[in-house]
Amino acid sequence: MNKFEQMLSASKIILLDGAMGTMLMSKGMEAGRAPESMNIEHPEIVKEIHRAYLEAGSNIVLTNSFGANRFRLQRHGLDDRVKEINLAAAKLAREVADEFTEVVVAGSIGPTGELMAPLGKLSFEDAVQAFAEQAAGLSSGGVDVIWIETMADLQEVRAAVEGARSVTRLPVAVTMTFESRGRTMMGVTPEQLVKLAQELELSAVGANCGKGPQELEEVIERMNKAGCPIPIIAKANAGIPKLVEGKVIYDGSPDIMGQHAQTVRKSGATLIGACCGSSPEHIREMKRVLFLSSF
């Protein structure tokens, strides 16, 4: 049983971290830049963000590697540095996590950004290989769990899990992004994800990102009602983004996200955090509310 599995078995509530991309933007990262390149060029900023979340109370931090697959990195001329970037992402998170007690590092793997065949040109085999490359770098860097997130297509989930398991024996968690009417962009329902999670023998499953707390709350409730036998993850955006004076602002305050944390906890979520637009302040308030409501 590794560190992540030990945490799952010992804890009733596990607090995740918040956004990475919007935090990097707030610290000066230029628009259009690959966030993952910051692992190489400005590692001190990435470590600062990880540390801020852990100081706010997070039990798990996700590596800055969401888009570090060959397809997304190719758009920035970085596709020949997949292993280097993922290895650096894992090492940075690990270094900061080891400054604290009992912190888990999750290796973030997002979608390729390509459509799977037959709707698109990406073959299942090529997707598996791309995810394996990423997982190998993260595993070598010292992550405790492979964290596949923001998925929309069940076939891409299958490819990501297969790719990860071809290079590491680490536990695997998966979250998908559900849009309006409780379905992903590709039409997947929460119930279908629960069924796949059991088939793939995942360690945890859930939802992240999306259109704000309320819609994600409904998804978590449906997953729980579907009899999900493994821990459920809830990681919603901090509200809905709005353009204010040329800047993207999320309308979900720490208070709103604190209330959300309490709601998803009552609906069956065990691993609770936040996604786009959130900050350590959001996580700190979520911790306060979850701690109070756990007694």
Stockholm file with secondary structure:
# STOCKHOLM 1.0

chainA/1-295         MNKFEQMLSASKIILLDGAMGTMLMSKGMEAGRAPESMNIEHPEIVKEIHRAYLEAGSNIVLTNSFGANRFRLQRHGLDDRVKEINLAAAKLAREVADEFTEVVVAGSIGPTGELMAPLGKLSFEDAVQAFAEQAAGLSSGGVDVIWIETMADLQEVRAAVEGARSVTRLPVAVTMTFESRGRTMMGVTPEQLVKLAQELELSAVGANCGKGPQELEEVIERMNKAGCPIPIIAKANAGIPKLVEGKVIYDGSPDIMGQHAQTVRKSGATLIGACCGSSPEHIREMKRVLFLSSF
#=GR chainA/1-295 SS CCHHHHHHHHCSCEECCCCSHHHHHHTTCCTTSCGGGHHHHCHHHHHHHHHHHHHHTCSEEECSCTTCSHHHHHTTTCGGGHHHHHHHHHHHHHHHHTTSSSCEEEEEECCCSSCBTTTSSBCHHHHHHHHHHHHHHHHHTTCSEEEEEEECCHHHHHHHHHHHHTTCCCCEEEEECCCGGGCCTTCCCHHHHHHHHHHHTCSEEEEEESSCHHHHHHHHHHHHHTTCCSCEEEEECSSCEEEETTEEEECCCHHHHHHHHHHHHHTTEEEEEECTTCCHHHHHHHHHHHHHHTC
#=GC SS_cons         CCHHHHHHHHCSCEECCCCSHHHHHHTTCCTTSCGGGHHHHCHHHHHHHHHHHHHHTCSEEECSCTTCSHHHHHTTTCGGGHHHHHHHHHHHHHHHHTTSSSCEEEEEECCCSSCBTTTSSBCHHHHHHHHHHHHHHHHHTTCSEEEEEEECCHHHHHHHHHHHHTTCCCCEEEEECCCGGGCCTTCCCHHHHHHHHHHHTCSEEEEEESSCHHHHHHHHHHHHHTTCCSCEEEEECSSCEEEETTEEEECCCHHHHHHHHHHHHHTTEEEEEECTTCCHHHHHHHHHHHHHHTC
//
